[in-house]
Amino acid sequence: MLILGILVVIVIIALIWRYFSHLVNPTDTKVEGGINKSLILYFSPAGKTKRLAHLVQQETSADIIEIEGVKEYSGDDKARAFREWVTGATPEVKNKLDNIDKYDIVYLAYPIWYDTAPMIMKQVIKKHNFSNKYVVPVVSLNKASQGSGRSIRLIRHHAPRAKVLPRLLLQDDGKDLQRIQEYLKQINMK
């Protein structure tokens, strides 16, 4: 009986591990078919992600919208970011995104906070329908962040019918335009 119990526990752990490890991977690797409209949604409390989002716009001609919180973020607000991360808070978004239905591909640009996307991005993903849209996580890295797949897990969990593409990792180091161009070729957008 003890052996059977141990086997059941091992199977349950393996299934849980498979489920969660699967969520860190993109669902798609390339864009298939024609893309009519593209949108960049970016969150940039310190300005770095804004610069990078505009580089992506330069290469894609996408519409672009900044995500702002009802309660404004100040620069690199680590204490607030930590509280939101620990509590799973979903801060309210100041600007209304009326209609993302008309877009085929949405670039979500954000910094990595505590090994994942900021919780305000979680709110954006939860409140809008990303079904059958290509979603490109555009990750603004800093020295401490590694571009964790946890941000893909957040997107896949809250937008399960989205076609999530691999992350576009940017560092604001002068090489990002080249990274963007190579990435767009890799996913069939150039």
N, C-alpha and C positions, 0 to 999 in steps of 0.2 A: 504494500500500500504506500509506503514511504517513497519507493522508487517511482511509482506512478505519479505521485504528487510532485516530485522533483521534475519529472518529464513534462508534466503539464505546465509548471512554472517556467521551464526552459522554453517551451513552445510559445507561451504568452510573451515572454521577454523578446524572443526572436521576431515575433509578429509586430510588436510595438517598435522595435528597432528598425525593422524593414519599413514600416509606415513612416516614421519620422525621418529616416535617412533618405527615403524616396522624395520627401517634400523639399529637400535642399537642392534638388536638381531641377533644371529648367524642363518644361514640358515639350518645347520645340527648340530646334537649333537654327532653322532658317525660315524666312518669310516666304510663303507660297502664294502665288497669285498676285494680282495687282493691288497696290495700296493707293487709295484715293486721298485720304486725309490723315495727317499725323498731328499729334498733340504732345507737348512737353509740359508736364506738371512738376514743378520743382519747389523744394523747401530749402531755404538758405538763410539761416539766422545770422551767419557771420559774413556772407557775401561770396564765399568761395564757390559754393555749388551754383550760385547764380551765374558766375563767370563761365563755369563749365557747361551749364545748361544752354547758355547763349552760343557756345562753340558748337554744341550739338545742333542747335537751330540753324546756325550758319551752313552746316553741311546737309541738313534735311529739309529746310524751308518749312518746318512744322510751326503750327501755332504754339504760343507759349503762355503759360499762366503761372504766376507765383502763388504758392500755398502759404497763407498767413494764419496764425492762430488768433482767436478772439482775444486771448491774453497774449500780448506780444512777447516774443522771445528776445532775449538780449544777448547778442553775439554767440558765444559758446557757453551757454547756461548749463554747466555740468550738473549742478545740484538739482535743478528742475528736471533735466533729462533723466537723471538717476531715479528721482521720485516717480516719474511717469513710467519708466521701465519696470521698476520694482512692483508698482501697484497695477500695472497693465492699463493705466489711464488712457483714455482716448480724448485728447483735447479738442475742443470745438474749433472748426475751421471758419475763419472770418469771411472769406470770399465764397460766394456761391458758384458752383460749377453747374450751370444750367443743363447743358446737354453734351455729354461726351459720346452719345450714341452715334454721332455722325463721323467719328474717328475710327480708323481701322487699326492704327498702332498708337500706343500711348507710351511715352518715355517717362518713367517716374525717377526723378533725380533727387537725391538726398545724401546727406552725410551719414556715416555709420556712427551710431551712439550705442555704447555698451553692446557691441557685437551684433547690432541689428539696425533696421531703419527706425527713425524717430517715430514715436507713437502717434504723432499728428498724421503721418503717412498711413498708418493703420486706419485712422478715421476716414481718410479720403477713400481708401480701398473698400472699406466696409459700406460706405454711403453710396457708392456708384456701381453701376453694372459694367463689369469688364468682360462679360461673357463673349466668347469668340473674338476677342480683340487680342492682338499681339501686345504684350507688355514687355518693355525693355527696362530692367532695373539699371539706372545710371548711378553708380556709386562713387561718391566723392570721398576718396581716401585721405587719411592723415597718417602721421608717423605711427600712431598706435593701432589704427584699424587695419584689418587684413582682408576686408571685403567678404566677410563671413556669408556663408550660404543661408544664415538665419534670416536675412532679409528676404530671400527667395521663399523661404518657408512661410514668412508672414504674408507675402503676396499670395502664394498658392493656397494658404489656409483661408484667407478672407475673399479670394476671387478664384474659386476652384474651377471655373469654366474658362478662365483666361488662358491664352497661349503664351506662357512665360518663356522668354528667350534668355540666353546666357547673359550674365552681368557685363556691363560696360564699365570697367574700372578706370577711373581717372584720378590724377594726382596733382593737378595744377603745377606741373613742373616743366612746362614748355614742350612736352612731347604729346600732349593730349590731342591735338588736331590730327596727328598721324594715327594715334590709337583709335580715334573716332572713325577715320577713313577706312582703316583696316577692318574694324568691327563691322561697319556698314557693308563692306564687300563680303565678309564672312557670313552675314545673315541674308544676303541677296538683296540689299537695299541700294547698291551702287553697281 
